[in-house]
Amino acid sequence: MRILLLEDEFMLARSIRTYLLARGHLVDHYDNGQEVLETIETMQHDFYILDINTPLVGGLECLKIINQKYPLIPKIIISAYHDVDYISDAFDRGCSDYLKKPFNLKELEIRLQHLTAQVSNITELSHDPLIYLSQQYTFNKETNLLYFGNVIQKFTKREYSLIILFVSNLGQIMTDESIRSFIWNGEETESSTIRSLVNRVRAKLKEDLIQNIRGFGYMMTRIESV
């Protein structure tokens, strides 16, 4: 996989590039956003890792333009900013996930793998209004309703919003930040409130579609038939 990395901190950029190269990826590194904007005019990458605060052109502006050209390609924002406004802005501009510095390189790899799997799911399912989550569970993209067999499942409006978020990001880890941005429009929300919402949805489901990825967030996967 060919990855574009925008990061102006030399040591961090070298660590990320070395780690990803060792796992068989090609990494094109840039330390300023202007070079990134020039590159995307003639080259498409399989994955984008962008820092927010970079010289000449910031990562968020790059993110916006990349998302306009390549909306389905995964994009991770990495930043030392913990302010919810920055996180909300990043998701508004099309980022797939947000990783706060400092972070473990293994965590970056895990998110990269799940975001790549998500793209495969979107490509596979884009022509069929029904998303098959298991032998019994299906989700209709046209009506945004979840079925168990032929029976519509009852959830509150906010619970259904959470299901839509998970179904739209199959195989991708949903962090508290991504859930907060989608469900509460980025408004300050306690992690306990987010956890309570997820637990209510999980309790209503008849199958274990939503997994708790300890230390990272939550993820919905399809249950393959035996």
N, C-alpha and C positions, 0 to 999 in steps of 0.2 A: 504494500500500500504506500502511496506517495503522500506525504504529509507536509503541509506548510506550517511553519512555526514562526510566529512574530513575538520576539522577546528581546528586550534591550539589555537585560542583566546577563553579562557574559557567562558567569559561572553557572547560573541556572540553565541558560540556553544550552551550554555545553553538556550539562548533566542530562537534560531531556533528550538531546540529539543522540548522545552516546547510548543511552538506555534504549531508545527506539530503534536505532541502527542495529543493536545487538539482537533485537527481536525480528529482524528481517525487513524493517520498513526503510523507505527512502525518505530523508528529511531535508527539506529546503528551508534554511534558516535566514530570517531577515531581522535586522535590529531597528528598522523604522517602517512606519506605515506607508510612506510614499512608494517605496520599492514594492511593497505588497500590492498596492493598487496598480502599479505598472505590470506586475507579473500576472495578475488575474485576467488581464486583457487578452493574453495570449496562451495562458496555461490554466487547466483545471486540475485541482488536486482531489484526492479521495477523502481528505480530512483537514480541518483547519484548527490550529491551536493559537489563540490570540491573547496577548496581554492587553490590558486596557490602556495603561499609561505608557505610550511609546512616542519617540521623537517624530517630528514633521506632521504625521497624521496618526491620530489615536486609534487604538484597537476597536473601539465602538463604531467609529466611522467606517473603518475597514469592514467590520462585521456587517454593517447595513448594506454596503455595496456588494459584498460577497453573497449575502443572502438574496439580493435581487437577481444576481446572475445564476446562482446555484442553490436554490431554496432547499433541495432535498439532501444536500451534502452536509454531514455533521460538522458542528462548530462548537468548540469549547472555549469559553473565556476563562483565563486565569488572572487572578488579581489579588493584591493585598487589601483592596477595599472590601470592607465588611458591611458598608452602608446599604440598606435595603433599596435605596433609590438607584444605586449603581446596578444592583442585581436585577431590579425590575426593568431598568433601561436596557440591559443586555438581552433579556428575554424578549422585550418589545422589538428589538432590532434583529431577532432571529437566532439567538444562540440556542444550542441544544442542551447545554449544561454549563454550570458555573463552578469553578474550582478555586477555593480560597488558598492563597499562599500563607504559610508554607504547606506543602502537601507531599505525600509519599508518592514516588514515581510509580509504584505498583498500583496505587489508586487511579492515577492517570491512565494506566494501561487497562484497568478494569472498565473504566468509563468509555474508553476508546472502543473496546471490544463490544460493549453493549450498544453503543450508538451505531456502530457498523452493522450489528445484527438488526437494529431497528430499520435501517434503510432497506435491508433485504426484505423485511416484513412488509414495508410500505410498497415496494416494487411488486412483490408477489400478490398483494391483496388489493392493489389500486383499482382493478377493473371489476371487482366483485363487491356489491354493496354489503354482503354478509361477511363478517369476520368470524371465523370458526375458532373459538377459544378452547373448546374441548368437544367431546362427543355430544354433550348436552347443551353447552353454552354457545350462543351465537350473539353477535352484536351487529345491528343494522346501522350502517353509516349514514343512510338517508334519513332515518327517523331518530337516530341516537337512542335507540331502545335496546335493552339487554333481554335476551330470551333464554329460558331454561326449557328445553324441548320446544314446544310451541306456545309457551306461556310467558307473557311479558312480566318481567320482574319489577317489583315495586321498591322504589327508593325515593328519598327526598330530593329536592332540586340540587342541593349542594352535594349529596352523595352521588347523584348521576353525573354531576360535573367532574367529580373525582374519577369516576369510571371512564368518562370520555377522555380525560387526561391520560389515564393508564393505557386504554385501548389505542390511543393515538401514538403511544410511545412503547409499544410492545418490546420487551427485552431490554429496555433502558431503565437505569436506576433513576427514580424520581426522588430528589432531595427535598428537604423541608422548604428550601428556597424556591424550587420549581413549583411545588404544590401551592405555596403561599402566593406566588406570582399569578398562577392560573386561577385559583379559587377565590382569593381575597384581593386580587389586583395589586399585589405587592404590599398591602397594608400590614402594619406590624401585627403579627399573630403569634401567640405562644406555641412552642413546639408541642406542648401537651394537648393543645386544641387540635393541631394537625394530626397528632397520633390518635386522638379520640375519634376523629372523622374516619381515618383509615381503618381503625379497629371496628367501627360500626359497619362499614362496608364489608369487611372480611367476615364479620359474624353473620351477615345476611346471605353471603354466598354459600352455596351448597358444595362447592369444590374449592380447593386451595389454589386459587388463581393468582393471588397477590402474596408475594414473599417479602419478608422483612430481611433486608440485607444489612446486617448489624454494622453500625458505624458509618453507613453510607446513606441509606434511605429505603425505598420500597420499589418493587419491580413486579410487573404483571407479565406472565409468560403463558403460552398456550400449553395445555396438557395434551400430549400426544396420545393417540389411541393405542391400547396394548395389543 
